[in-house]
């Protein structure tokens, strides 16, 4: 999680960063809402992946 937070922060993916921080906090204390946070983290990762793919396609033109 530490690496994910660092990369997200360095690249300016703030929603992903906040989601990773929140998920990490819930996991550390064993919060029952951690599963929902993990699902949201996956959604944010997919959003970043889509964004990167769009950038890649636009660079090909």
HTML snippet that shows the backbone in 3Dmol.js (N, CA, C, O; Angstrom):
<script src="https://3Dmol.org/build/3Dmol-min.js"></script>
<div id="view" style="width:600px;height:400px;position:relative"></div>
<script>
const pdb = `
ATOM      1  N   UNK A   1       0.835  -1.184   0.000  1.00  0.00           N
ATOM      2  CA  UNK A   1       0.000   0.000   0.000  1.00  0.00           C
ATOM      3  C   UNK A   1       0.883   1.252   0.000  1.00  0.00           C
ATOM      4  O   UNK A   1       0.533   2.269  -0.599  1.00  0.00           O
ATOM      5  N   UNK A   2       2.016   1.166   0.669  1.00  0.00           N
ATOM      6  CA  UNK A   2       2.920   2.317   0.750  1.00  0.00           C
ATOM      7  C   UNK A   2       3.361   2.764  -0.646  1.00  0.00           C
ATOM      8  O   UNK A   2       3.345   3.957  -0.950  1.00  0.00           O
ATOM      9  N   UNK A   3       3.749   1.819  -1.484  1.00  0.00           N
ATOM     10  CA  UNK A   3       4.193   2.153  -2.842  1.00  0.00           C
ATOM     11  C   UNK A   3       3.064   2.745  -3.665  1.00  0.00           C
ATOM     12  O   UNK A   3       3.268   3.706  -4.408  1.00  0.00           O
ATOM     13  N   UNK A   4       1.881   2.179  -3.535  1.00  0.00           N
ATOM     14  CA  UNK A   4       0.722   2.684  -4.270  1.00  0.00           C
ATOM     15  C   UNK A   4       0.439   4.135  -3.885  1.00  0.00           C
ATOM     16  O   UNK A   4       0.182   4.973  -4.749  1.00  0.00           O
ATOM     17  N   UNK A   5       0.487   4.423  -2.601  1.00  0.00           N
ATOM     18  CA  UNK A   5       0.250   5.796  -2.144  1.00  0.00           C
ATOM     19  C   UNK A   5       1.318   6.741  -2.696  1.00  0.00           C
ATOM     20  O   UNK A   5       1.009   7.849  -3.133  1.00  0.00           O
ATOM     21  N   UNK A   6       2.550   6.304  -2.674  1.00  0.00           N
ATOM     22  CA  UNK A   6       3.637   7.141  -3.174  1.00  0.00           C
ATOM     23  C   UNK A   6       3.512   7.441  -4.652  1.00  0.00           C
ATOM     24  O   UNK A   6       3.667   8.585  -5.079  1.00  0.00           O
ATOM     25  N   UNK A   7       3.232   6.415  -5.426  1.00  0.00           N
ATOM     26  CA  UNK A   7       3.085   6.598  -6.872  1.00  0.00           C
ATOM     27  C   UNK A   7       1.887   7.482  -7.181  1.00  0.00           C
ATOM     28  O   UNK A   7       1.978   8.394  -8.003  1.00  0.00           O
ATOM     29  N   UNK A   8       0.766   7.215  -6.523  1.00  0.00           N
ATOM     30  CA  UNK A   8      -0.443   8.015  -6.755  1.00  0.00           C
ATOM     31  C   UNK A   8      -0.184   9.481  -6.422  1.00  0.00           C
ATOM     32  O   UNK A   8      -0.599  10.370  -7.165  1.00  0.00           O
ATOM     33  N   UNK A   9       0.490   9.730  -5.328  1.00  0.00           N
ATOM     34  CA  UNK A   9       0.797  11.102  -4.942  1.00  0.00           C
ATOM     35  C   UNK A   9       1.752  11.779  -5.907  1.00  0.00           C
ATOM     36  O   UNK A   9       1.552  12.935  -6.280  1.00  0.00           O
ATOM     37  N   UNK A  10       2.787  11.061  -6.311  1.00  0.00           N
ATOM     38  CA  UNK A  10       3.774  11.630  -7.231  1.00  0.00           C
ATOM     39  C   UNK A  10       3.179  11.955  -8.592  1.00  0.00           C
ATOM     40  O   UNK A  10       3.590  12.920  -9.236  1.00  0.00           O
ATOM     41  N   UNK A  11       2.217  11.160  -9.031  1.00  0.00           N
ATOM     42  CA  UNK A  11       1.616  11.369 -10.349  1.00  0.00           C
ATOM     43  C   UNK A  11       0.369  12.245 -10.308  1.00  0.00           C
ATOM     44  O   UNK A  11      -0.215  12.547 -11.348  1.00  0.00           O
ATOM     45  N   UNK A  12      -0.035  12.648  -9.120  1.00  0.00           N
ATOM     46  CA  UNK A  12      -1.182  13.544  -8.998  1.00  0.00           C
ATOM     47  C   UNK A  12      -2.534  12.864  -9.066  1.00  0.00           C
ATOM     48  O   UNK A  12      -3.543  13.513  -9.339  1.00  0.00           O
ATOM     49  N   UNK A  13      -2.564  11.568  -8.822  1.00  0.00           N
ATOM     50  CA  UNK A  13      -3.837  10.842  -8.789  1.00  0.00           C
ATOM     51  C   UNK A  13      -4.390  10.930  -7.362  1.00  0.00           C
ATOM     52  O   UNK A  13      -4.310   9.977  -6.587  1.00  0.00           O
ATOM     53  N   UNK A  14      -4.947  12.085  -7.043  1.00  0.00           N
ATOM     54  CA  UNK A  14      -5.324  12.395  -5.666  1.00  0.00           C
ATOM     55  C   UNK A  14      -6.448  11.518  -5.130  1.00  0.00           C
ATOM     56  O   UNK A  14      -6.421  11.126  -3.963  1.00  0.00           O
ATOM     57  N   UNK A  15      -7.435  11.204  -5.962  1.00  0.00           N
ATOM     58  CA  UNK A  15      -8.522  10.332  -5.483  1.00  0.00           C
ATOM     59  C   UNK A  15      -7.988   8.952  -5.136  1.00  0.00           C
ATOM     60  O   UNK A  15      -8.381   8.358  -4.132  1.00  0.00           O
ATOM     61  N   UNK A  16      -7.088   8.445  -5.974  1.00  0.00           N
ATOM     62  CA  UNK A  16      -6.477   7.149  -5.701  1.00  0.00           C
ATOM     63  C   UNK A  16      -5.655   7.222  -4.417  1.00  0.00           C
ATOM     64  O   UNK A  16      -5.705   6.305  -3.596  1.00  0.00           O
ATOM     65  N   UNK A  17      -4.914   8.284  -4.240  1.00  0.00           N
ATOM     66  CA  UNK A  17      -4.109   8.466  -3.028  1.00  0.00           C
ATOM     67  C   UNK A  17      -4.986   8.469  -1.785  1.00  0.00           C
ATOM     68  O   UNK A  17      -4.704   7.753  -0.823  1.00  0.00           O
ATOM     69  N   UNK A  18      -6.044   9.268  -1.798  1.00  0.00           N
ATOM     70  CA  UNK A  18      -6.932   9.340  -0.633  1.00  0.00           C
ATOM     71  C   UNK A  18      -7.598   8.000  -0.356  1.00  0.00           C
ATOM     72  O   UNK A  18      -7.744   7.594   0.797  1.00  0.00           O
ATOM     73  N   UNK A  19      -7.995   7.329  -1.408  1.00  0.00           N
ATOM     74  CA  UNK A  19      -8.641   6.025  -1.250  1.00  0.00           C
ATOM     75  C   UNK A  19      -7.656   5.007  -0.662  1.00  0.00           C
ATOM     76  O   UNK A  19      -8.025   4.216   0.207  1.00  0.00           O
ATOM     77  N   UNK A  20      -6.427   5.025  -1.127  1.00  0.00           N
ATOM     78  CA  UNK A  20      -5.407   4.109  -0.609  1.00  0.00           C
ATOM     79  C   UNK A  20      -5.108   4.403   0.860  1.00  0.00           C
ATOM     80  O   UNK A  20      -4.949   3.481   1.659  1.00  0.00           O
ATOM     81  N   UNK A  21      -5.033   5.681   1.214  1.00  0.00           N
ATOM     82  CA  UNK A  21      -4.798   6.051   2.612  1.00  0.00           C
ATOM     83  C   UNK A  21      -5.937   5.564   3.501  1.00  0.00           C
ATOM     84  O   UNK A  21      -5.711   5.000   4.571  1.00  0.00           O
ATOM     85  N   UNK A  22      -7.147   5.791   3.043  1.00  0.00           N
ATOM     86  CA  UNK A  22      -8.330   5.379   3.806  1.00  0.00           C
ATOM     87  C   UNK A  22      -8.365   3.856   3.971  1.00  0.00           C
ATOM     88  O   UNK A  22      -8.621   3.347   5.063  1.00  0.00           O
ATOM     89  N   UNK A  23      -8.110   3.148   2.891  1.00  0.00           N
ATOM     90  CA  UNK A  23      -8.116   1.683   2.937  1.00  0.00           C
ATOM     91  C   UNK A  23      -7.052   1.176   3.898  1.00  0.00           C
ATOM     92  O   UNK A  23      -7.306   0.270   4.691  1.00  0.00           O
ATOM     93  N   UNK A  24      -5.872   1.755   3.828  1.00  0.00           N
ATOM     94  CA  UNK A  24      -4.788   1.344   4.715  1.00  0.00           C
ATOM     95  C   UNK A  24      -5.171   1.538   6.184  1.00  0.00           C
ATOM     96  O   UNK A  24      -4.921   0.666   7.016  1.00  0.00           O
ATOM     97  N   UNK A  25      -5.775   2.679   6.493  1.00  0.00           N
ATOM     98  CA  UNK A  25      -6.184   2.952   7.873  1.00  0.00           C
ATOM     99  C   UNK A  25      -7.194   1.917   8.360  1.00  0.00           C
ATOM    100  O   UNK A  25      -7.093   1.424   9.483  1.00  0.00           O
ATOM    101  N   UNK A  26      -8.169   1.590   7.510  1.00  0.00           N
ATOM    102  CA  UNK A  26      -9.184   0.608   7.901  1.00  0.00           C
ATOM    103  C   UNK A  26      -8.575  -0.774   8.093  1.00  0.00           C
ATOM    104  O   UNK A  26      -8.934  -1.492   9.026  1.00  0.00           O
ATOM    105  N   UNK A  27      -7.657  -1.144   7.215  1.00  0.00           N
ATOM    106  CA  UNK A  27      -7.015  -2.452   7.333  1.00  0.00           C
ATOM    107  C   UNK A  27      -6.162  -2.544   8.597  1.00  0.00           C
ATOM    108  O   UNK A  27      -6.125  -3.590   9.245  1.00  0.00           O
ATOM    109  N   UNK A  28      -5.484  -1.468   8.946  1.00  0.00           N
ATOM    110  CA  UNK A  28      -4.619  -1.472  10.135  1.00  0.00           C
ATOM    111  C   UNK A  28      -5.395  -1.751  11.415  1.00  0.00           C
ATOM    112  O   UNK A  28      -4.895  -2.425  12.316  1.00  0.00           O
ATOM    113  N   UNK A  29      -6.617  -1.231  11.493  1.00  0.00           N
ATOM    114  CA  UNK A  29      -7.403  -1.412  12.718  1.00  0.00           C
ATOM    115  C   UNK A  29      -8.400  -2.565  12.613  1.00  0.00           C
ATOM    116  O   UNK A  29      -9.141  -2.839  13.557  1.00  0.00           O
ATOM    117  N   UNK A  30      -8.414  -3.235  11.465  1.00  0.00           N
ATOM    118  CA  UNK A  30      -9.321  -4.366  11.298  1.00  0.00           C
ATOM    119  C   UNK A  30     -10.781  -3.969  11.180  1.00  0.00           C
ATOM    120  O   UNK A  30     -11.670  -4.724  11.573  1.00  0.00           O
ATOM    121  N   UNK A  31     -11.024  -2.798  10.645  1.00  0.00           N
ATOM    122  CA  UNK A  31     -12.390  -2.283  10.497  1.00  0.00           C
ATOM    123  C   UNK A  31     -13.187  -3.145   9.522  1.00  0.00           C
ATOM    124  O   UNK A  31     -12.674  -3.565   8.484  1.00  0.00           O
ATOM    125  N   UNK A  32     -14.438  -3.402   9.868  1.00  0.00           N
ATOM    126  CA  UNK A  32     -15.290  -4.245   9.023  1.00  0.00           C
ATOM    127  C   UNK A  32     -15.629  -3.582   7.690  1.00  0.00           C
ATOM    128  O   UNK A  32     -16.078  -4.257   6.763  1.00  0.00           O
ATOM    129  N   UNK A  33     -15.421  -2.275   7.583  1.00  0.00           N
ATOM    130  CA  UNK A  33     -15.679  -1.561   6.334  1.00  0.00           C
ATOM    131  C   UNK A  33     -14.501  -1.620   5.366  1.00  0.00           C
ATOM    132  O   UNK A  33     -14.540  -1.003   4.302  1.00  0.00           O
ATOM    133  N   UNK A  34     -13.465  -2.350   5.725  1.00  0.00           N
ATOM    134  CA  UNK A  34     -12.283  -2.441   4.865  1.00  0.00           C
ATOM    135  C   UNK A  34     -12.623  -3.058   3.516  1.00  0.00           C
ATOM    136  O   UNK A  34     -12.057  -2.662   2.497  1.00  0.00           O
ATOM    137  N   UNK A  35     -13.541  -4.026   3.493  1.00  0.00           N
ATOM    138  CA  UNK A  35     -13.898  -4.652   2.214  1.00  0.00           C
ATOM    139  C   UNK A  35     -14.494  -3.641   1.248  1.00  0.00           C
ATOM    140  O   UNK A  35     -14.177  -3.660   0.059  1.00  0.00           O
ATOM    141  N   UNK A  36     -15.341  -2.772   1.737  1.00  0.00           N
ATOM    142  CA  UNK A  36     -15.929  -1.731   0.887  1.00  0.00           C
ATOM    143  C   UNK A  36     -14.847  -0.771   0.402  1.00  0.00           C
ATOM    144  O   UNK A  36     -14.877  -0.324  -0.745  1.00  0.00           O
ATOM    145  N   UNK A  37     -13.904  -0.460   1.264  1.00  0.00           N
ATOM    146  CA  UNK A  37     -12.810   0.435   0.885  1.00  0.00           C
ATOM    147  C   UNK A  37     -11.928  -0.208  -0.178  1.00  0.00           C
ATOM    148  O   UNK A  37     -11.458   0.471  -1.091  1.00  0.00           O
ATOM    149  N   UNK A  38     -11.705  -1.507  -0.061  1.00  0.00           N
ATOM    150  CA  UNK A  38     -10.915  -2.223  -1.066  1.00  0.00           C
ATOM    151  C   UNK A  38     -11.632  -2.191  -2.411  1.00  0.00           C
ATOM    152  O   UNK A  38     -11.000  -1.998  -3.450  1.00  0.00           O
ATOM    153  N   UNK A  39     -12.937  -2.379  -2.394  1.00  0.00           N
ATOM    154  CA  UNK A  39     -13.709  -2.308  -3.643  1.00  0.00           C
ATOM    155  C   UNK A  39     -13.594  -0.925  -4.272  1.00  0.00           C
ATOM    156  O   UNK A  39     -13.442  -0.809  -5.488  1.00  0.00           O
ATOM    157  N   UNK A  40     -13.665   0.111  -3.464  1.00  0.00           N
ATOM    158  CA  UNK A  40     -13.512   1.479  -3.976  1.00  0.00           C
ATOM    159  C   UNK A  40     -12.101   1.703  -4.503  1.00  0.00           C
ATOM    160  O   UNK A  40     -11.915   2.384  -5.511  1.00  0.00           O
ATOM    161  N   UNK A  41     -11.117   1.137  -3.832  1.00  0.00           N
ATOM    162  CA  UNK A  41      -9.733   1.250  -4.288  1.00  0.00           C
ATOM    163  C   UNK A  41      -9.575   0.610  -5.663  1.00  0.00           C
ATOM    164  O   UNK A  41      -8.896   1.159  -6.530  1.00  0.00           O
ATOM    165  N   UNK A  42     -10.190  -0.530  -5.861  1.00  0.00           N
ATOM    166  CA  UNK A  42     -10.145  -1.201  -7.166  1.00  0.00           C
ATOM    167  C   UNK A  42     -10.787  -0.326  -8.238  1.00  0.00           C
ATOM    168  O   UNK A  42     -10.271  -0.224  -9.351  1.00  0.00           O
ATOM    169  N   UNK A  43     -11.905   0.299  -7.907  1.00  0.00           N
ATOM    170  CA  UNK A  43     -12.571   1.204  -8.855  1.00  0.00           C
ATOM    171  C   UNK A  43     -11.633   2.351  -9.228  1.00  0.00           C
ATOM    172  O   UNK A  43     -11.517   2.703 -10.402  1.00  0.00           O
ATOM    173  N   UNK A  44     -10.974   2.925  -8.241  1.00  0.00           N
ATOM    174  CA  UNK A  44     -10.055   4.032  -8.507  1.00  0.00           C
ATOM    175  C   UNK A  44      -8.870   3.581  -9.358  1.00  0.00           C
ATOM    176  O   UNK A  44      -8.425   4.315 -10.241  1.00  0.00           O
ATOM    177  N   UNK A  45      -8.360   2.383  -9.097  1.00  0.00           N
ATOM    178  CA  UNK A  45      -7.266   1.848  -9.913  1.00  0.00           C
ATOM    179  C   UNK A  45      -7.707   1.670 -11.361  1.00  0.00           C
ATOM    180  O   UNK A  45      -6.952   1.968 -12.287  1.00  0.00           O
ATOM    181  N   UNK A  46      -8.925   1.185 -11.552  1.00  0.00           N
ATOM    182  CA  UNK A  46      -9.453   1.022 -12.912  1.00  0.00           C
ATOM    183  C   UNK A  46      -9.599   2.373 -13.602  1.00  0.00           C
ATOM    184  O   UNK A  46      -9.324   2.490 -14.796  1.00  0.00           O
ATOM    185  N   UNK A  47     -10.031   3.396 -12.863  1.00  0.00           N
ATOM    186  CA  UNK A  47     -10.157   4.742 -13.432  1.00  0.00           C
ATOM    187  C   UNK A  47      -8.793   5.259 -13.904  1.00  0.00           C
ATOM    188  O   UNK A  47      -8.679   5.828 -14.990  1.00  0.00           O
ATOM    189  N   UNK A  48      -7.780   5.057 -13.092  1.00  0.00           N
ATOM    190  CA  UNK A  48      -6.432   5.491 -13.461  1.00  0.00           C
ATOM    191  C   UNK A  48      -5.959   4.725 -14.689  1.00  0.00           C
ATOM    192  O   UNK A  48      -5.346   5.306 -15.584  1.00  0.00           O
ATOM    193  N   UNK A  49      -6.235   3.441 -14.736  1.00  0.00           N
ATOM    194  CA  UNK A  49      -5.839   2.624 -15.885  1.00  0.00           C
ATOM    195  C   UNK A  49      -6.487   3.144 -17.162  1.00  0.00           C
ATOM    196  O   UNK A  49      -5.825   3.260 -18.193  1.00  0.00           O
ATOM    197  N   UNK A  50      -7.768   3.456 -17.099  1.00  0.00           N
ATOM    198  CA  UNK A  50      -8.479   4.003 -18.261  1.00  0.00           C
ATOM    199  C   UNK A  50      -7.850   5.332 -18.677  1.00  0.00           C
ATOM    200  O   UNK A  50      -7.628   5.573 -19.864  1.00  0.00           O
ATOM    201  N   UNK A  51      -7.568   6.177 -17.719  1.00  0.00           N
ATOM    202  CA  UNK A  51      -6.960   7.479 -18.001  1.00  0.00           C
ATOM    203  C   UNK A  51      -5.613   7.309 -18.708  1.00  0.00           C
ATOM    204  O   UNK A  51      -5.323   8.010 -19.677  1.00  0.00           O
ATOM    205  N   UNK A  52      -4.807   6.389 -18.227  1.00  0.00           N
ATOM    206  CA  UNK A  52      -3.494   6.147 -18.837  1.00  0.00           C
ATOM    207  C   UNK A  52      -3.659   5.618 -20.255  1.00  0.00           C
ATOM    208  O   UNK A  52      -2.910   6.009 -21.150  1.00  0.00           O
ATOM    209  N   UNK A  53      -4.622   4.741 -20.472  1.00  0.00           N
ATOM    210  CA  UNK A  53      -4.866   4.222 -21.821  1.00  0.00           C
ATOM    211  C   UNK A  53      -5.284   5.342 -22.762  1.00  0.00           C
ATOM    212  O   UNK A  53      -4.853   5.376 -23.914  1.00  0.00           O
ATOM    213  N   UNK A  54      -6.119   6.257 -22.283  1.00  0.00           N
ATOM    214  CA  UNK A  54      -6.546   7.394 -23.109  1.00  0.00           C
ATOM    215  C   UNK A  54      -5.343   8.263 -23.467  1.00  0.00           C
ATOM    216  O   UNK A  54      -5.212   8.707 -24.608  1.00  0.00           O
ATOM    217  N   UNK A  55      -4.471   8.503 -22.498  1.00  0.00           N
ATOM    218  CA  UNK A  55      -3.266   9.287 -22.772  1.00  0.00           C
ATOM    219  C   UNK A  55      -2.397   8.604 -23.815  1.00  0.00           C
ATOM    220  O   UNK A  55      -1.852   9.260 -24.701  1.00  0.00           O
ATOM    221  N   UNK A  56      -2.270   7.294 -23.710  1.00  0.00           N
ATOM    222  CA  UNK A  56      -1.449   6.531 -24.639  1.00  0.00           C
ATOM    223  C   UNK A  56      -2.014   6.625 -26.053  1.00  0.00           C
ATOM    224  O   UNK A  56      -1.260   6.804 -27.009  1.00  0.00           O
ATOM    225  N   UNK A  57      -3.320   6.508 -26.191  1.00  0.00           N
ATOM    226  CA  UNK A  57      -3.957   6.585 -27.505  1.00  0.00           C
ATOM    227  C   UNK A  57      -3.778   7.979 -28.094  1.00  0.00           C
ATOM    228  O   UNK A  57      -3.494   8.115 -29.284  1.00  0.00           O
ATOM    229  N   UNK A  58      -3.939   9.006 -27.281  1.00  0.00           N
ATOM    230  CA  UNK A  58      -3.811  10.372 -27.790  1.00  0.00           C
ATOM    231  C   UNK A  58      -2.370  10.687 -28.195  1.00  0.00           C
ATOM    232  O   UNK A  58      -2.147  11.533 -29.061  1.00  0.00           O
ATOM    233  N   UNK A  59      -1.405  10.029 -27.590  1.00  0.00           N
ATOM    234  CA  UNK A  59      -0.004  10.232 -27.968  1.00  0.00           C
ATOM    235  C   UNK A  59       0.341   9.541 -29.275  1.00  0.00           C
ATOM    236  O   UNK A  59       1.313   9.910 -29.934  1.00  0.00           O
ATOM    237  N   UNK A  60      -0.447   8.540 -29.659  1.00  0.00           N
ATOM    238  CA  UNK A  60      -0.211   7.823 -30.907  1.00  0.00           C
ATOM    239  C   UNK A  60      -0.631   8.636 -32.123  1.00  0.00           C
ATOM    240  O   UNK A  60      -0.218   8.335 -33.244  1.00  0.00           O
ATOM    241  N   UNK A  61      -1.438   9.652 -31.915  1.00  0.00           N
ATOM    242  CA  UNK A  61      -1.963  10.431 -33.051  1.00  0.00           C
ATOM    243  C   UNK A  61      -0.994  11.475 -33.520  1.00  0.00           C
ATOM    244  O   UNK A  61      -1.287  12.209 -34.464  1.00  0.00           O
TER     245      UNK A  61
END
`;
const viewer = $3Dmol.createViewer("view");
viewer.addModel(pdb, "pdb");
viewer.setStyle({}, {cartoon: {color: "spectrum"}});
viewer.zoomTo();
viewer.render();
</script>
